Amino acid sequence: MKIAVSSHGKDLNSQINPRFGRCEYFLIVNTDDMSFEAIENKGASLSGGAGIEAALLVISKGAKAVITDNCGPKAAQTLSSAGVDLLVDYAGTVKDAIEKYKSSDLTSTKKAKSEPAEYIQRPSFDRGLGMGAGGGSGRRGGRGGGGGRRGLGGSNRGSGR
């Protein structure tokens, strides 16, 4: 059986990369004989959709399971739709994770570990709709509508009338 593991390096002693969609490499490991193929994750630098691209890559390589630390919901859905088991919250070396999988110490999940990026609240630097610039509740909205000495509004004190 083929298992894809998100990795920092190109060999079985490499550490698991915690980010599925942004990892440097995937090691596609055949659990029968521990042979493997290191594949560069070319979608890691995408501005969006890196997780889905990574999922499609490991699916195209015939992986039946994925071991990683963190996988976003869109990538998890893509893997699940293809029948690929997802195993998250794992650290250590690729080799150790494969050995644990073979001894049934790893359990799969169908849920993602992180929220989609568009739902994460980020600080805003926009002007917003605040009441600034004198937008208080005065008679003229705080916009200087008094008209000066003889203008529109205010009392007529000092106007000579």
C-alpha positions as CSV (number, residue, x, y, z in Angstrom):
1,M,0.0,0.0,0.0
2,K,1.2,3.5,-0.8
3,I,1.2,6.2,1.9
4,A,2.0,9.9,1.3
5,V,3.8,11.7,4.1
6,S,4.4,15.5,4.2
7,S,8.2,15.9,4.6
8,H,10.9,18.4,5.1
9,G,13.4,16.3,3.2
10,K,13.8,13.5,0.6
11,D,14.5,10.5,2.7
12,L,12.8,8.3,5.4
13,N,14.8,9.9,8.2
14,S,13.4,13.4,7.3
15,Q,11.0,15.1,9.8
16,I,7.3,15.2,9.0
17,N,6.4,18.7,7.7
18,P,3.5,20.0,9.8
19,R,1.8,21.7,6.9
20,F,0.3,19.4,4.3
21,G,-0.3,21.9,1.5
22,R,2.9,23.9,2.0
23,C,5.4,21.1,2.7
24,E,8.6,20.9,0.6
25,Y,8.2,17.2,-0.3
26,F,5.9,14.3,-0.2
27,L,7.4,10.9,0.3
28,I,5.2,8.2,-1.3
29,V,6.1,5.1,0.7
30,N,5.2,1.5,-0.3
31,T,4.5,-0.1,3.1
32,D,5.2,-3.6,1.8
33,D,8.9,-3.1,1.2
34,M,9.6,0.5,2.4
35,S,10.6,1.7,-1.0
36,F,9.7,5.3,-1.6
37,E,9.6,8.1,-4.1
38,A,10.4,11.8,-3.1
39,I,8.2,14.2,-4.9
40,E,8.7,18.0,-4.8
41,N,5.5,19.8,-3.8
42,K,5.4,22.5,-6.6
43,G,2.1,23.9,-5.3
44,A,3.6,24.9,-2.0
45,S,4.2,28.5,-3.2
46,L,0.7,29.1,-4.6
47,S,-1.1,32.1,-3.1
48,G,-4.2,30.0,-2.7
49,G,-5.3,26.4,-3.3
50,A,-2.0,24.8,-2.2
51,G,-3.8,22.2,-0.1
52,I,-6.1,21.1,-2.9
53,E,-3.2,20.9,-5.4
54,A,-1.2,18.8,-2.9
55,A,-4.1,16.5,-2.4
56,L,-4.5,16.0,-6.2
57,L,-0.7,15.3,-6.4
58,V,-0.7,12.5,-3.8
59,I,-4.0,11.1,-5.3
60,S,-2.3,11.0,-8.7
61,K,0.6,9.0,-7.2
62,G,-1.8,6.3,-5.9
63,A,-1.6,7.1,-2.2
64,K,-4.3,5.4,-0.1
65,A,-3.4,7.3,3.1
66,V,-1.8,10.6,4.0
67,I,0.2,11.2,7.2
68,T,0.8,14.8,8.2
69,D,0.4,17.1,11.2
70,N,-2.0,19.6,9.8
71,C,-4.4,19.5,6.8
72,G,-6.9,22.2,5.8
73,P,-10.6,21.4,5.3
74,K,-10.5,21.8,1.5
75,A,-7.6,19.4,1.1
76,A,-9.2,17.0,3.6
77,Q,-12.4,17.0,1.6
78,T,-10.5,16.4,-1.7
79,L,-8.7,13.4,-0.1
80,S,-11.9,12.0,1.5
81,S,-13.7,12.3,-1.8
82,A,-11.0,10.1,-3.4
83,G,-11.2,7.6,-0.6
84,V,-7.8,8.5,0.8
85,D,-7.4,8.1,4.6
86,L,-6.1,11.2,6.4
87,L,-4.0,10.9,9.6
88,V,-3.2,14.2,11.3
89,D,-1.5,15.4,14.5
90,Y,1.7,13.4,13.8
91,A,5.3,14.6,14.2
92,G,8.7,12.8,14.1
93,T,10.4,11.1,11.2
94,V,8.7,9.7,8.1
95,K,10.1,6.3,8.9
96,D,8.7,6.3,12.5
97,A,5.2,7.3,11.2
98,I,5.2,4.6,8.6
99,E,6.2,2.0,11.3
100,K,3.4,3.2,13.6
101,Y,0.9,3.0,10.8
102,K,2.0,-0.5,10.0
103,S,1.6,-1.6,13.6
104,S,-1.9,0.1,13.7
105,D,-0.8,2.8,16.2
106,L,-2.1,5.6,13.9
107,T,-5.8,6.2,13.4
108,S,-7.3,8.1,10.5
109,T,-9.7,11.0,10.6
110,K,-12.0,12.5,8.0
111,K,-11.8,16.0,9.6
112,A,-9.3,18.7,9.0
113,K,-7.3,20.2,11.8
114,S,-7.4,23.8,10.8
115,E,-10.0,26.4,9.6
116,P,-10.1,27.5,6.0
117,A,-8.0,30.7,5.5
118,E,-11.0,32.8,4.5
119,Y,-12.6,32.2,8.0
120,I,-9.6,33.2,10.0
121,Q,-10.2,36.7,11.5
122,R,-7.3,39.0,10.6
123,P,-6.7,42.6,11.6
124,S,-8.0,45.2,9.2
125,F,-6.2,48.3,8.1
126,D,-9.2,49.8,6.2
127,R,-10.8,53.1,7.1
128,G,-14.0,51.4,8.1
129,L,-17.2,53.1,8.9
130,G,-16.3,54.7,12.3
131,M,-17.8,58.0,13.4
132,G,-14.5,59.9,13.0
133,A,-14.0,63.3,11.3
134,G,-16.5,65.1,13.5
135,G,-19.5,62.9,12.6
136,G,-21.0,63.4,16.1
137,S,-24.7,64.0,16.7
138,G,-24.6,67.8,16.7
139,R,-27.2,69.9,14.8
140,R,-25.3,69.9,11.5
141,G,-23.6,66.5,11.9
142,G,-20.4,68.1,13.1
143,R,-19.5,69.2,9.6
144,G,-19.1,72.9,10.1
145,G,-22.6,73.8,8.9
146,G,-22.8,76.8,11.2
147,G,-22.3,79.2,8.3
148,G,-20.0,81.6,10.3
149,R,-21.3,84.9,11.9
150,R,-24.1,85.6,9.5
151,G,-24.7,82.2,8.1
152,L,-27.1,79.4,8.6
153,G,-27.6,78.3,12.1
154,G,-26.5,79.0,15.5
155,S,-27.7,82.0,17.5
156,N,-27.8,85.5,16.0
157,R,-25.6,86.9,18.7
158,G,-23.3,89.5,17.4
159,S,-24.9,89.7,14.0
160,G,-26.1,93.3,14.5
161,R,-29.8,92.5,14.3
